[in-house]
């Protein structure tokens, strides 16, 4: 979490939540799809986990989300770049899922925030 120094996790989560609230779902998905190939494995895995959590909060299982994305659950869980991009595109079609997922990502995987796209991280830092 080097980019954010000693900023409390709650402040980071709040900044992420406020930032994504103003973003279009498609814009957020495109930003993440473009960056997924360069994300470290741990960040990609955390992103998948957060997206699955957001879908589960809406009553859709991880298996259902994988099927909706036309990707195998095993590929998603292993962080396969194409599968994760497909999941992001599926999530884009479900209004609010990616916004919720990004808030969950910030809550549950705060140490991975720096692995998100630079423009996203910079926008979060400006809110702090």
C-alpha positions in Angstrom: 0.0 0.0 0.0 3.0 2.3 -0.6 1.0 4.8 -2.6 -1.2 5.6 0.3 1.4 5.5 3.1 -0.3 5.5 6.5 -3.8 6.4 5.3 -6.4 4.4 7.3 -8.1 1.7 5.3 -11.5 3.2 6.0 -10.5 6.4 4.3 -9.3 4.5 1.3 -12.5 2.5 1.1 -14.5 5.7 1.4 -12.5 7.4 -1.4 -12.9 4.3 -3.7 -16.7 4.2 -3.0 -17.1 7.9 -3.8 -14.9 7.7 -6.9 -16.7 4.7 -8.5 -20.1 6.2 -7.7 -19.3 8.9 -10.2 -18.0 6.5 -12.9 -20.0 4.9 -15.7 -20.1 1.1 -15.4 -18.8 0.8 -18.9 -15.9 3.2 -18.2 -15.0 1.3 -15.1 -15.1 -2.0 -16.9 -13.0 -0.7 -19.8 -10.4 0.7 -17.4 -10.1 -2.6 -15.6 -10.1 -4.8 -18.7 -7.3 -2.7 -20.2 -5.2 -3.2 -17.0 -6.0 -6.8 -16.1 -3.1 -8.3 -18.1 -0.5 -6.2 -16.3 -1.9 -6.8 -12.8 0.1 -9.0 -10.4 -1.5 -12.4 -9.9 -2.6 -11.5 -6.3 -4.4 -8.4 -7.5 -6.1 -10.2 -10.3 -7.2 -12.9 -7.9 -8.4 -10.3 -5.4 -10.4 -8.6 -8.2 -12.1 -11.9 -9.2 -12.9 -12.5 -5.5 -14.5 -9.1 -5.1 -16.5 -9.5 -8.3 -17.8 -12.9 -7.1 -18.7 -11.3 -3.7 -20.6 -8.6 -5.5 -22.5 -11.1 -7.6 -23.2 -13.3 -4.5 -24.6 -10.2 -2.7 -27.2 -10.1 -5.6 -28.0 -13.8 -5.2 -25.8 -15.1 -8.1 -23.2 -17.8 -7.3 -19.6 -17.7 -8.5 -20.5 -20.6 -10.8 -23.4 -18.6 -12.3 -21.2 -15.6 -12.8 -18.6 -17.7 -14.5 -21.2 -19.2 -16.7 -22.6 -15.8 -17.6 -19.1 -14.7 -18.5 -18.6 -17.9 -20.7 -15.5 -18.6 -18.7 -14.6 -21.6 -16.5 -14.6 -21.2 -12.8 -11.2 -22.8 -12.7 -9.8 -20.3 -15.2 -11.2 -17.4 -13.2 -9.9 -18.7 -9.9 -6.5 -19.2 -11.4 -6.5 -15.6 -12.7 -6.5 -16.4 -16.4 -6.3 -13.0 -18.1 -8.9 -13.8 -20.8 -11.3 -15.3 -18.3 -11.0 -12.3 -16.0 -11.6 -9.9 -18.9 -14.7 -11.9 -19.8 -15.9 -11.7 -16.2 -15.4 -7.9 -16.2 -17.4 -7.6 -19.4 -20.2 -9.8 -17.9 -20.1 -7.6 -14.8 -20.4 -4.5 -17.0 -23.8 -5.8 -18.2 -25.1 -5.9 -14.6 -25.6 -2.4 -13.4 -23.7 -1.5 -10.2 -21.8 -4.8 -9.8 -18.4 -3.4 -10.7 -18.9 -0.4 -8.4 -19.8 -2.7 -5.6 -16.9 -5.0 -6.4 -14.5 -2.1 -6.3 -15.7 -1.1 -2.9 -15.4 -4.7 -1.7 -11.9 -4.9 -3.3 -10.9 -1.8 -1.2 -12.4 -3.3 2.0 -11.0 -6.8 1.6 -7.8 -6.3 -0.4 -6.6 -2.8 0.6 -3.0 -3.8 0.1 -3.7 -4.5 -3.6 -5.1 -1.1 -4.4 -1.8 0.0 -5.9 -2.1 -2.8 -8.5 -5.2 -1.2 -10.0 -4.9 1.1 -13.1 -2.6 4.1 -12.4 -5.3 6.6 -13.3 -7.7 5.0 -10.9 -5.1 4.9 -8.1 -4.3 8.6 -8.7 -7.9 9.6 -8.6 -8.3 7.8 -5.3 -5.2 9.5 -3.9 -6.6 12.9 -4.9 -9.7 12.2 -2.8 -7.7 11.6 0.4 
